[in-house]
Amino acid sequence: MEAISMLISHKDITYKPGGTPAQFKVTVVNESDRFASFQLDITPAGGEQSQDRLWYSISPEVSTKNPPGDAVEFTVTILDTPIMGF
């Protein structure tokens, strides 16, 4: 069985352009019966993001070789709006 579960620390966050970066945590649990690696990718709703704009960061970038039952916590920092004029 290959399965994961995910918990997001905040349902809603507020970010004001030019203001303090907003952060939230994403906890991913390996519920499979084998080692797994995780990587998050964030896509904004409602539009195309510019590939050359750095609007968020994730730490760690990749989680490798998590054993069954293990969890990893990612910190997502919103640095800018994902879409110009958003």
PDB file of N, CA, C and O in Angstrom, chain B, residues numbered from 101:
ATOM      1  N   MET B 101       0.843  -1.182   0.000  1.00  0.00           N
ATOM      2  CA  MET B 101       0.000   0.000   0.000  1.00  0.00           C
ATOM      3  C   MET B 101       0.888   1.245   0.000  1.00  0.00           C
ATOM      4  O   MET B 101       1.809   1.348   0.810  1.00  0.00           O
ATOM      5  N   GLU B 102       0.623   2.166  -0.882  1.00  0.00           N
ATOM      6  CA  GLU B 102       1.354   3.425  -0.936  1.00  0.00           C
ATOM      7  C   GLU B 102       0.389   4.534  -0.555  1.00  0.00           C
ATOM      8  O   GLU B 102      -0.545   4.839  -1.297  1.00  0.00           O
ATOM      9  N   ALA B 103       0.622   5.144   0.620  1.00  0.00           N
ATOM     10  CA  ALA B 103      -0.294   6.184   1.090  1.00  0.00           C
ATOM     11  C   ALA B 103       0.457   7.211   1.926  1.00  0.00           C
ATOM     12  O   ALA B 103       1.461   6.906   2.571  1.00  0.00           O
ATOM     13  N   ILE B 104      -0.052   8.423   1.897  1.00  0.00           N
ATOM     14  CA  ILE B 104       0.466   9.487   2.745  1.00  0.00           C
ATOM     15  C   ILE B 104      -0.722  10.239   3.324  1.00  0.00           C
ATOM     16  O   ILE B 104      -1.825  10.202   2.778  1.00  0.00           O
ATOM     17  N   SER B 105      -0.483  10.913   4.420  1.00  0.00           N
ATOM     18  CA  SER B 105      -1.488  11.837   4.943  1.00  0.00           C
ATOM     19  C   SER B 105      -0.799  13.176   5.149  1.00  0.00           C
ATOM     20  O   SER B 105       0.423  13.250   5.271  1.00  0.00           O
ATOM     21  N   MET B 106      -1.601  14.227   5.185  1.00  0.00           N
ATOM     22  CA  MET B 106      -1.041  15.575   5.258  1.00  0.00           C
ATOM     23  C   MET B 106      -1.908  16.415   6.191  1.00  0.00           C
ATOM     24  O   MET B 106      -3.135  16.315   6.182  1.00  0.00           O
ATOM     25  N   LEU B 107      -1.246  17.244   6.996  1.00  0.00           N
ATOM     26  CA  LEU B 107      -1.932  18.162   7.891  1.00  0.00           C
ATOM     27  C   LEU B 107      -1.349  19.549   7.667  1.00  0.00           C
ATOM     28  O   LEU B 107      -0.133  19.736   7.705  1.00  0.00           O
ATOM     29  N   ILE B 108      -2.235  20.527   7.430  1.00  0.00           N
ATOM     30  CA  ILE B 108      -1.805  21.910   7.216  1.00  0.00           C
ATOM     31  C   ILE B 108      -2.139  22.698   8.473  1.00  0.00           C
ATOM     32  O   ILE B 108      -3.257  22.612   8.980  1.00  0.00           O
ATOM     33  N   SER B 109      -1.168  23.475   8.985  1.00  0.00           N
ATOM     34  CA  SER B 109      -1.321  24.152  10.271  1.00  0.00           C
ATOM     35  C   SER B 109      -2.382  25.245  10.282  1.00  0.00           C
ATOM     36  O   SER B 109      -3.000  25.487  11.318  1.00  0.00           O
ATOM     37  N   HIS B 110      -2.606  25.908   9.153  1.00  0.00           N
ATOM     38  CA  HIS B 110      -3.587  26.993   9.081  1.00  0.00           C
ATOM     39  C   HIS B 110      -4.482  26.805   7.863  1.00  0.00           C
ATOM     40  O   HIS B 110      -3.997  26.521   6.767  1.00  0.00           O
ATOM     41  N   LYS B 111      -5.778  26.962   8.057  1.00  0.00           N
ATOM     42  CA  LYS B 111      -6.700  26.879   6.925  1.00  0.00           C
ATOM     43  C   LYS B 111      -6.602  28.143   6.073  1.00  0.00           C
ATOM     44  O   LYS B 111      -6.662  28.081   4.845  1.00  0.00           O
ATOM     45  N   ASP B 112      -6.454  29.280   6.730  1.00  0.00           N
ATOM     46  CA  ASP B 112      -6.340  30.565   6.051  1.00  0.00           C
ATOM     47  C   ASP B 112      -5.137  31.318   6.592  1.00  0.00           C
ATOM     48  O   ASP B 112      -4.854  31.274   7.789  1.00  0.00           O
ATOM     49  N   ILE B 113      -4.434  32.006   5.713  1.00  0.00           N
ATOM     50  CA  ILE B 113      -3.354  32.891   6.134  1.00  0.00           C
ATOM     51  C   ILE B 113      -3.565  34.238   5.462  1.00  0.00           C
ATOM     52  O   ILE B 113      -4.240  34.333   4.437  1.00  0.00           O
ATOM     53  N   THR B 114      -2.989  35.266   6.043  1.00  0.00           N
ATOM     54  CA  THR B 114      -3.093  36.602   5.469  1.00  0.00           C
ATOM     55  C   THR B 114      -1.698  37.092   5.117  1.00  0.00           C
ATOM     56  O   THR B 114      -0.779  37.042   5.935  1.00  0.00           O
ATOM     57  N   TYR B 115      -1.559  37.562   3.893  1.00  0.00           N
ATOM     58  CA  TYR B 115      -0.297  38.130   3.454  1.00  0.00           C
ATOM     59  C   TYR B 115      -0.594  39.480   2.815  1.00  0.00           C
ATOM     60  O   TYR B 115      -1.467  39.593   1.956  1.00  0.00           O
ATOM     61  N   LYS B 116       0.135  40.493   3.239  1.00  0.00           N
ATOM     62  CA  LYS B 116       0.006  41.826   2.664  1.00  0.00           C
ATOM     63  C   LYS B 116       1.262  42.091   1.839  1.00  0.00           C
ATOM     64  O   LYS B 116       2.365  42.088   2.383  1.00  0.00           O
ATOM     65  N   PRO B 117       1.109  42.324   0.510  1.00  0.00           N
ATOM     66  CA  PRO B 117       2.282  42.568  -0.338  1.00  0.00           C
ATOM     67  C   PRO B 117       3.172  43.662   0.242  1.00  0.00           C
ATOM     68  O   PRO B 117       2.696  44.731   0.624  1.00  0.00           O
ATOM     69  N   GLY B 118       4.465  43.379   0.301  1.00  0.00           N
ATOM     70  CA  GLY B 118       5.431  44.316   0.852  1.00  0.00           C
ATOM     71  C   GLY B 118       5.556  44.222   2.363  1.00  0.00           C
ATOM     72  O   GLY B 118       6.412  44.871   2.965  1.00  0.00           O
ATOM     73  N   GLY B 119       4.705  43.417   2.970  1.00  0.00           N
ATOM     74  CA  GLY B 119       4.719  43.276   4.425  1.00  0.00           C
ATOM     75  C   GLY B 119       5.543  42.081   4.877  1.00  0.00           C
ATOM     76  O   GLY B 119       6.359  41.542   4.130  1.00  0.00           O
ATOM     77  N   THR B 120       5.312  41.692   6.095  1.00  0.00           N
ATOM     78  CA  THR B 120       6.007  40.548   6.691  1.00  0.00           C
ATOM     79  C   THR B 120       5.596  39.263   5.976  1.00  0.00           C
ATOM     80  O   THR B 120       4.409  39.057   5.725  1.00  0.00           O
ATOM     81  N   PRO B 121       6.554  38.394   5.642  1.00  0.00           N
ATOM     82  CA  PRO B 121       6.196  37.115   5.026  1.00  0.00           C
ATOM     83  C   PRO B 121       5.249  36.312   5.925  1.00  0.00           C
ATOM     84  O   PRO B 121       5.350  36.367   7.151  1.00  0.00           O
ATOM     85  N   ALA B 122       4.342  35.577   5.314  1.00  0.00           N
ATOM     86  CA  ALA B 122       3.415  34.709   6.041  1.00  0.00           C
ATOM     87  C   ALA B 122       3.957  33.285   6.006  1.00  0.00           C
ATOM     88  O   ALA B 122       4.564  32.867   5.019  1.00  0.00           O
ATOM     89  N   GLN B 123       3.733  32.539   7.092  1.00  0.00           N
ATOM     90  CA  GLN B 123       4.222  31.165   7.153  1.00  0.00           C
ATOM     91  C   GLN B 123       3.126  30.214   7.599  1.00  0.00           C
ATOM     92  O   GLN B 123       2.204  30.586   8.326  1.00  0.00           O
ATOM     93  N   PHE B 124       3.257  28.962   7.137  1.00  0.00           N
ATOM     94  CA  PHE B 124       2.425  27.881   7.665  1.00  0.00           C
ATOM     95  C   PHE B 124       3.219  26.590   7.557  1.00  0.00           C
ATOM     96  O   PHE B 124       4.195  26.504   6.813  1.00  0.00           O
ATOM     97  N   LYS B 125       2.787  25.598   8.305  1.00  0.00           N
ATOM     98  CA  LYS B 125       3.465  24.301   8.346  1.00  0.00           C
ATOM     99  C   LYS B 125       2.609  23.261   7.627  1.00  0.00           C
ATOM    100  O   LYS B 125       1.380  23.299   7.674  1.00  0.00           O
ATOM    101  N   VAL B 126       3.292  22.336   6.966  1.00  0.00           N
ATOM    102  CA  VAL B 126       2.638  21.197   6.341  1.00  0.00           C
ATOM    103  C   VAL B 126       3.348  19.948   6.862  1.00  0.00           C
ATOM    104  O   VAL B 126       4.544  19.764   6.636  1.00  0.00           O
ATOM    105  N   THR B 127       2.603  19.097   7.556  1.00  0.00           N
ATOM    106  CA  THR B 127       3.159  17.853   8.073  1.00  0.00           C
ATOM    107  C   THR B 127       2.692  16.716   7.179  1.00  0.00           C
ATOM    108  O   THR B 127       1.494  16.540   6.962  1.00  0.00           O
ATOM    109  N   VAL B 128       3.646  15.944   6.661  1.00  0.00           N
ATOM    110  CA  VAL B 128       3.350  14.813   5.778  1.00  0.00           C
ATOM    111  C   VAL B 128       3.784  13.540   6.490  1.00  0.00           C
ATOM    112  O   VAL B 128       4.907  13.445   6.984  1.00  0.00           O
ATOM    113  N   VAL B 129       2.879  12.557   6.539  1.00  0.00           N
ATOM    114  CA  VAL B 129       3.156  11.287   7.212  1.00  0.00           C
ATOM    115  C   VAL B 129       3.199  10.171   6.181  1.00  0.00           C
ATOM    116  O   VAL B 129       2.302  10.036   5.349  1.00  0.00           O
ATOM    117  N   ASN B 130       4.261   9.372   6.250  1.00  0.00           N
ATOM    118  CA  ASN B 130       4.397   8.209   5.380  1.00  0.00           C
ATOM    119  C   ASN B 130       3.568   7.070   5.970  1.00  0.00           C
ATOM    120  O   ASN B 130       3.979   6.443   6.946  1.00  0.00           O
ATOM    121  N   GLU B 131       2.415   6.805   5.387  1.00  0.00           N
ATOM    122  CA  GLU B 131       1.543   5.738   5.867  1.00  0.00           C
ATOM    123  C   GLU B 131       1.670   4.480   5.016  1.00  0.00           C
ATOM    124  O   GLU B 131       0.842   3.574   5.112  1.00  0.00           O
ATOM    125  N   SER B 132       2.701   4.424   4.188  1.00  0.00           N
ATOM    126  CA  SER B 132       2.925   3.238   3.363  1.00  0.00           C
ATOM    127  C   SER B 132       3.753   2.221   4.138  1.00  0.00           C
ATOM    128  O   SER B 132       4.144   2.454   5.282  1.00  0.00           O
ATOM    129  N   ASP B 133       4.008   1.098   3.496  1.00  0.00           N
ATOM    130  CA  ASP B 133       4.814   0.047   4.128  1.00  0.00           C
ATOM    131  C   ASP B 133       6.256   0.058   3.630  1.00  0.00           C
ATOM    132  O   ASP B 133       6.977  -0.929   3.773  1.00  0.00           O
ATOM    133  N   ARG B 134       6.676   1.197   3.035  1.00  0.00           N
ATOM    134  CA  ARG B 134       8.050   1.307   2.523  1.00  0.00           C
ATOM    135  C   ARG B 134       8.572   2.733   2.729  1.00  0.00           C
ATOM    136  O   ARG B 134       7.810   3.639   3.068  1.00  0.00           O
ATOM    137  N   PHE B 135       9.858   2.915   2.523  1.00  0.00           N
ATOM    138  CA  PHE B 135      10.463   4.243   2.624  1.00  0.00           C
ATOM    139  C   PHE B 135       9.887   5.146   1.527  1.00  0.00           C
ATOM    140  O   PHE B 135       9.550   4.681   0.438  1.00  0.00           O
ATOM    141  N   ALA B 136       9.783   6.436   1.831  1.00  0.00           N
ATOM    142  CA  ALA B 136       9.237   7.383   0.856  1.00  0.00           C
ATOM    143  C   ALA B 136       9.943   8.724   0.986  1.00  0.00           C
ATOM    144  O   ALA B 136      10.405   9.092   2.066  1.00  0.00           O
ATOM    145  N   SER B 137      10.022   9.447  -0.120  1.00  0.00           N
ATOM    146  CA  SER B 137      10.554  10.808  -0.144  1.00  0.00           C
ATOM    147  C   SER B 137       9.417  11.750  -0.488  1.00  0.00           C
ATOM    148  O   SER B 137       8.520  11.394  -1.252  1.00  0.00           O
ATOM    149  N   PHE B 138       9.449  12.957   0.074  1.00  0.00           N
ATOM    150  CA  PHE B 138       8.387  13.921  -0.154  1.00  0.00           C
ATOM    151  C   PHE B 138       8.956  15.241  -0.643  1.00  0.00           C
ATOM    152  O   PHE B 138      10.043  15.655  -0.241  1.00  0.00           O
ATOM    153  N   GLN B 139       8.199  15.897  -1.521  1.00  0.00           N
ATOM    154  CA  GLN B 139       8.524  17.233  -1.996  1.00  0.00           C
ATOM    155  C   GLN B 139       7.202  17.948  -2.236  1.00  0.00           C
ATOM    156  O   GLN B 139       6.287  17.381  -2.834  1.00  0.00           O
ATOM    157  N   LEU B 140       7.099  19.197  -1.770  1.00  0.00           N
ATOM    158  CA  LEU B 140       5.882  19.986  -1.969  1.00  0.00           C
ATOM    159  C   LEU B 140       6.031  20.883  -3.181  1.00  0.00           C
ATOM    160  O   LEU B 140       7.115  21.392  -3.466  1.00  0.00           O
ATOM    161  N   ASP B 141       4.928  21.069  -3.891  1.00  0.00           N
ATOM    162  CA  ASP B 141       4.864  22.003  -5.007  1.00  0.00           C
ATOM    163  C   ASP B 141       3.586  22.802  -4.808  1.00  0.00           C
ATOM    164  O   ASP B 141       2.518  22.219  -4.620  1.00  0.00           O
ATOM    165  N   ILE B 142       3.674  24.107  -4.845  1.00  0.00           N
ATOM    166  CA  ILE B 142       2.522  24.963  -4.592  1.00  0.00           C
ATOM    167  C   ILE B 142       2.136  25.675  -5.874  1.00  0.00           C
ATOM    168  O   ILE B 142       2.974  26.279  -6.543  1.00  0.00           O
ATOM    169  N   THR B 143       0.856  25.598  -6.206  1.00  0.00           N
ATOM    170  CA  THR B 143       0.316  26.248  -7.396  1.00  0.00           C
ATOM    171  C   THR B 143      -0.822  27.161  -6.970  1.00  0.00           C
ATOM    172  O   THR B 143      -1.729  26.714  -6.268  1.00  0.00           O
ATOM    173  N   PRO B 144      -0.802  28.425  -7.372  1.00  0.00           N
ATOM    174  CA  PRO B 144      -1.879  29.341  -6.972  1.00  0.00           C
ATOM    175  C   PRO B 144      -3.178  29.038  -7.724  1.00  0.00           C
ATOM    176  O   PRO B 144      -3.155  28.652  -8.892  1.00  0.00           O
ATOM    177  N   ALA B 145      -4.293  29.216  -7.045  1.00  0.00           N
ATOM    178  CA  ALA B 145      -5.597  29.040  -7.680  1.00  0.00           C
ATOM    179  C   ALA B 145      -5.938  30.276  -8.495  1.00  0.00           C
ATOM    180  O   ALA B 145      -5.602  31.393  -8.101  1.00  0.00           O
ATOM    181  N   GLY B 146      -6.596  30.087  -9.616  1.00  0.00           N
ATOM    182  CA  GLY B 146      -7.129  31.201 -10.365  1.00  0.00           C
ATOM    183  C   GLY B 146      -6.204  31.887 -11.344  1.00  0.00           C
ATOM    184  O   GLY B 146      -6.509  32.991 -11.795  1.00  0.00           O
ATOM    185  N   GLY B 147      -5.097  31.282 -11.685  1.00  0.00           N
ATOM    186  CA  GLY B 147      -4.246  31.960 -12.661  1.00  0.00           C
ATOM    187  C   GLY B 147      -2.932  31.256 -12.890  1.00  0.00           C
ATOM    188  O   GLY B 147      -2.589  30.285 -12.214  1.00  0.00           O
ATOM    189  N   GLU B 148      -2.216  31.765 -13.848  1.00  0.00           N
ATOM    190  CA  GLU B 148      -0.898  31.235 -14.194  1.00  0.00           C
ATOM    191  C   GLU B 148       0.170  31.963 -13.394  1.00  0.00           C
ATOM    192  O   GLU B 148       0.191  33.193 -13.348  1.00  0.00           O
ATOM    193  N   GLN B 149       1.048  31.207 -12.772  1.00  0.00           N
ATOM    194  CA  GLN B 149       2.151  31.836 -12.060  1.00  0.00           C
ATOM    195  C   GLN B 149       3.327  32.020 -13.000  1.00  0.00           C
ATOM    196  O   GLN B 149       3.507  31.258 -13.950  1.00  0.00           O
ATOM    197  N   SER B 150       4.112  33.025 -12.726  1.00  0.00           N
ATOM    198  CA  SER B 150       5.311  33.266 -13.509  1.00  0.00           C
ATOM    199  C   SER B 150       6.409  32.335 -13.012  1.00  0.00           C
ATOM    200  O   SER B 150       6.696  32.301 -11.815  1.00  0.00           O
ATOM    201  N   GLN B 151       7.021  31.587 -13.908  1.00  0.00           N
ATOM    202  CA  GLN B 151       8.048  30.625 -13.528  1.00  0.00           C
ATOM    203  C   GLN B 151       9.310  31.290 -12.999  1.00  0.00           C
ATOM    204  O   GLN B 151      10.074  30.655 -12.271  1.00  0.00           O
ATOM    205  N   ASP B 152       9.550  32.555 -13.345  1.00  0.00           N
ATOM    206  CA  ASP B 152      10.776  33.211 -12.910  1.00  0.00           C
ATOM    207  C   ASP B 152      10.591  34.030 -11.627  1.00  0.00           C
ATOM    208  O   ASP B 152      11.536  34.671 -11.167  1.00  0.00           O
ATOM    209  N   ARG B 153       9.400  34.015 -11.051  1.00  0.00           N
ATOM    210  CA  ARG B 153       9.142  34.773  -9.823  1.00  0.00           C
ATOM    211  C   ARG B 153       9.254  33.857  -8.614  1.00  0.00           C
ATOM    212  O   ARG B 153       8.642  32.790  -8.574  1.00  0.00           O
ATOM    213  N   LEU B 154      10.024  34.272  -7.650  1.00  0.00           N
ATOM    214  CA  LEU B 154      10.148  33.538  -6.401  1.00  0.00           C
ATOM    215  C   LEU B 154       9.131  34.112  -5.418  1.00  0.00           C
ATOM    216  O   LEU B 154       9.399  35.132  -4.782  1.00  0.00           O
ATOM    217  N   TRP B 155       7.974  33.475  -5.286  1.00  0.00           N
ATOM    218  CA  TRP B 155       6.927  33.999  -4.415  1.00  0.00           C
ATOM    219  C   TRP B 155       6.765  33.207  -3.129  1.00  0.00           C
ATOM    220  O   TRP B 155       6.040  33.633  -2.229  1.00  0.00           O
ATOM    221  N   TYR B 156       7.432  32.054  -3.027  1.00  0.00           N
ATOM    222  CA  TYR B 156       7.399  31.279  -1.791  1.00  0.00           C
ATOM    223  C   TYR B 156       8.695  30.496  -1.632  1.00  0.00           C
ATOM    224  O   TYR B 156       9.457  30.322  -2.583  1.00  0.00           O
ATOM    225  N   SER B 157       8.927  30.028  -0.407  1.00  0.00           N
ATOM    226  CA  SER B 157      10.039  29.115  -0.166  1.00  0.00           C
ATOM    227  C   SER B 157       9.534  27.994   0.736  1.00  0.00           C
ATOM    228  O   SER B 157       8.594  28.173   1.510  1.00  0.00           O
ATOM    229  N   ILE B 158      10.176  26.841   0.620  1.00  0.00           N
ATOM    230  CA  ILE B 158       9.811  25.677   1.428  1.00  0.00           C
ATOM    231  C   ILE B 158      11.076  25.128   2.056  1.00  0.00           C
ATOM    232  O   ILE B 158      12.109  24.995   1.400  1.00  0.00           O
ATOM    233  N   SER B 159      10.977  24.810   3.341  1.00  0.00           N
ATOM    234  CA  SER B 159      12.112  24.227   4.056  1.00  0.00           C
ATOM    235  C   SER B 159      11.619  23.033   4.872  1.00  0.00           C
ATOM    236  O   SER B 159      10.673  23.174   5.647  1.00  0.00           O
ATOM    237  N   PRO B 160      12.232  21.871   4.719  1.00  0.00           N
ATOM    238  CA  PRO B 160      13.302  21.551   3.773  1.00  0.00           C
ATOM    239  C   PRO B 160      12.736  21.459   2.363  1.00  0.00           C
ATOM    240  O   PRO B 160      11.527  21.315   2.181  1.00  0.00           O
ATOM    241  N   GLU B 161      13.606  21.543   1.374  1.00  0.00           N
ATOM    242  CA  GLU B 161      13.146  21.472  -0.018  1.00  0.00           C
ATOM    243  C   GLU B 161      12.653  20.075  -0.375  1.00  0.00           C
ATOM    244  O   GLU B 161      11.665  19.923  -1.093  1.00  0.00           O
ATOM    245  N   VAL B 162      13.345  19.056   0.128  1.00  0.00           N
ATOM    246  CA  VAL B 162      12.980  17.661  -0.131  1.00  0.00           C
ATOM    247  C   VAL B 162      13.234  16.864   1.142  1.00  0.00           C
ATOM    248  O   VAL B 162      14.221  17.091   1.841  1.00  0.00           O
ATOM    249  N   SER B 163      12.345  15.939   1.433  1.00  0.00           N
ATOM    250  CA  SER B 163      12.526  15.016   2.541  1.00  0.00           C
ATOM    251  C   SER B 163      12.829  13.659   1.934  1.00  0.00           C
ATOM    252  O   SER B 163      12.065  13.180   1.096  1.00  0.00           O
ATOM    253  N   THR B 164      13.918  13.031   2.332  1.00  0.00           N
ATOM    254  CA  THR B 164      14.291  11.763   1.712  1.00  0.00           C
ATOM    255  C   THR B 164      14.255  10.599   2.685  1.00  0.00           C
ATOM    256  O   THR B 164      14.540  10.740   3.875  1.00  0.00           O
ATOM    257  N   LYS B 165      13.901   9.460   2.150  1.00  0.00           N
ATOM    258  CA  LYS B 165      13.926   8.171   2.850  1.00  0.00           C
ATOM    259  C   LYS B 165      13.261   8.197   4.218  1.00  0.00           C
ATOM    260  O   LYS B 165      13.882   7.861   5.227  1.00  0.00           O
ATOM    261  N   ASN B 166      12.003   8.596   4.245  1.00  0.00           N
ATOM    262  CA  ASN B 166      11.234   8.551   5.477  1.00  0.00           C
ATOM    263  C   ASN B 166      10.689   7.136   5.655  1.00  0.00           C
ATOM    264  O   ASN B 166      10.010   6.626   4.764  1.00  0.00           O
ATOM    265  N   PRO B 167      10.973   6.494   6.784  1.00  0.00           N
ATOM    266  CA  PRO B 167      10.485   5.133   7.001  1.00  0.00           C
ATOM    267  C   PRO B 167       8.965   5.126   7.228  1.00  0.00           C
ATOM    268  O   PRO B 167       8.372   6.170   7.502  1.00  0.00           O
ATOM    269  N   PRO B 168       8.344   3.957   7.113  1.00  0.00           N
ATOM    270  CA  PRO B 168       6.911   3.857   7.371  1.00  0.00           C
ATOM    271  C   PRO B 168       6.550   4.434   8.743  1.00  0.00           C
ATOM    272  O   PRO B 168       7.218   4.156   9.739  1.00  0.00           O
ATOM    273  N   GLY B 169       5.491   5.237   8.781  1.00  0.00           N
ATOM    274  CA  GLY B 169       5.029   5.841  10.025  1.00  0.00           C
ATOM    275  C   GLY B 169       5.723   7.133  10.393  1.00  0.00           C
ATOM    276  O   GLY B 169       5.290   7.817  11.321  1.00  0.00           O
ATOM    277  N   ASP B 170       6.788   7.488   9.692  1.00  0.00           N
ATOM    278  CA  ASP B 170       7.543   8.703  10.000  1.00  0.00           C
ATOM    279  C   ASP B 170       6.841   9.929   9.408  1.00  0.00           C
ATOM    280  O   ASP B 170       6.127   9.832   8.410  1.00  0.00           O
ATOM    281  N   ALA B 171       7.061  11.079  10.042  1.00  0.00           N
ATOM    282  CA  ALA B 171       6.473  12.342   9.576  1.00  0.00           C
ATOM    283  C   ALA B 171       7.585  13.354   9.328  1.00  0.00           C
ATOM    284  O   ALA B 171       8.635  13.318   9.970  1.00  0.00           O
ATOM    285  N   VAL B 172       7.333  14.255   8.387  1.00  0.00           N
ATOM    286  CA  VAL B 172       8.246  15.366   8.135  1.00  0.00           C
ATOM    287  C   VAL B 172       7.412  16.639   8.144  1.00  0.00           C
ATOM    288  O   VAL B 172       6.291  16.666   7.635  1.00  0.00           O
ATOM    289  N   GLU B 173       7.975  17.692   8.729  1.00  0.00           N
ATOM    290  CA  GLU B 173       7.282  18.975   8.780  1.00  0.00           C
ATOM    291  C   GLU B 173       7.970  19.964   7.854  1.00  0.00           C
ATOM    292  O   GLU B 173       9.150  20.269   8.025  1.00  0.00           O
ATOM    293  N   PHE B 174       7.231  20.462   6.876  1.00  0.00           N
ATOM    294  CA  PHE B 174       7.716  21.475   5.953  1.00  0.00           C
ATOM    295  C   PHE B 174       7.226  22.836   6.439  1.00  0.00           C
ATOM    296  O   PHE B 174       6.102  22.954   6.928  1.00  0.00           O
ATOM    297  N   THR B 175       8.062  23.861   6.307  1.00  0.00           N
ATOM    298  CA  THR B 175       7.660  25.231   6.589  1.00  0.00           C
ATOM    299  C   THR B 175       7.565  25.961   5.259  1.00  0.00           C
ATOM    300  O   THR B 175       8.534  26.032   4.504  1.00  0.00           O
ATOM    301  N   VAL B 176       6.377  26.507   4.981  1.00  0.00           N
ATOM    302  CA  VAL B 176       6.141  27.255   3.753  1.00  0.00           C
ATOM    303  C   VAL B 176       6.101  28.736   4.113  1.00  0.00           C
ATOM    304  O   VAL B 176       5.346  29.143   4.997  1.00  0.00           O
ATOM    305  N   THR B 177       6.906  29.536   3.436  1.00  0.00           N
ATOM    306  CA  THR B 177       6.954  30.978   3.658  1.00  0.00           C
ATOM    307  C   THR B 177       6.498  31.679   2.392  1.00  0.00           C
ATOM    308  O   THR B 177       7.085  31.492   1.326  1.00  0.00           O
ATOM    309  N   ILE B 178       5.451  32.488   2.507  1.00  0.00           N
ATOM    310  CA  ILE B 178       4.945  33.266   1.383  1.00  0.00           C
ATOM    311  C   ILE B 178       5.715  34.584   1.368  1.00  0.00           C
ATOM    312  O   ILE B 178       5.644  35.356   2.324  1.00  0.00           O
ATOM    313  N   LEU B 179       6.450  34.841   0.283  1.00  0.00           N
ATOM    314  CA  LEU B 179       7.317  36.003   0.170  1.00  0.00           C
ATOM    315  C   LEU B 179       6.725  37.120  -0.684  1.00  0.00           C
ATOM    316  O   LEU B 179       7.089  38.285  -0.524  1.00  0.00           O
ATOM    317  N   ASP B 180       5.818  36.769  -1.585  1.00  0.00           N
ATOM    318  CA  ASP B 180       5.253  37.718  -2.537  1.00  0.00           C
ATOM    319  C   ASP B 180       3.924  37.149  -3.022  1.00  0.00           C
ATOM    320  O   ASP B 180       3.582  36.013  -2.696  1.00  0.00           O
ATOM    321  N   THR B 181       3.173  37.927  -3.798  1.00  0.00           N
ATOM    322  CA  THR B 181       1.943  37.402  -4.378  1.00  0.00           C
ATOM    323  C   THR B 181       2.296  36.451  -5.510  1.00  0.00           C
ATOM    324  O   THR B 181       3.248  36.704  -6.248  1.00  0.00           O
ATOM    325  N   PRO B 182       1.544  35.354  -5.665  1.00  0.00           N
ATOM    326  CA  PRO B 182       1.870  34.375  -6.703  1.00  0.00           C
ATOM    327  C   PRO B 182       1.600  34.872  -8.122  1.00  0.00           C
ATOM    328  O   PRO B 182       2.231  34.409  -9.072  1.00  0.00           O
ATOM    329  N   ILE B 183       0.671  35.808  -8.268  1.00  0.00           N
ATOM    330  CA  ILE B 183       0.286  36.310  -9.572  1.00  0.00           C
ATOM    331  C   ILE B 183       0.345  37.829  -9.519  1.00  0.00           C
ATOM    332  O   ILE B 183      -0.175  38.438  -8.584  1.00  0.00           O
ATOM    333  N   MET B 184       0.972  38.444 -10.513  1.00  0.00           N
ATOM    334  CA  MET B 184       1.068  39.909 -10.536  1.00  0.00           C
ATOM    335  C   MET B 184      -0.333  40.514 -10.431  1.00  0.00           C
ATOM    336  O   MET B 184      -1.244  40.110 -11.155  1.00  0.00           O
ATOM    337  N   GLY B 185      -0.502  41.484  -9.529  1.00  0.00           N
ATOM    338  CA  GLY B 185      -1.779  42.152  -9.347  1.00  0.00           C
ATOM    339  C   GLY B 185      -2.795  41.348  -8.577  1.00  0.00           C
ATOM    340  O   GLY B 185      -3.959  41.742  -8.501  1.00  0.00           O
ATOM    341  N   PHE B 186      -2.391  40.232  -8.002  1.00  0.00           N
ATOM    342  CA  PHE B 186      -3.282  39.333  -7.263  1.00  0.00           C
ATOM    343  C   PHE B 186      -3.677  39.951  -5.951  1.00  0.00           C
ATOM    344  O   PHE B 186      -4.426  39.346  -5.184  1.00  0.00           O
TER     345      PHE B 186
END
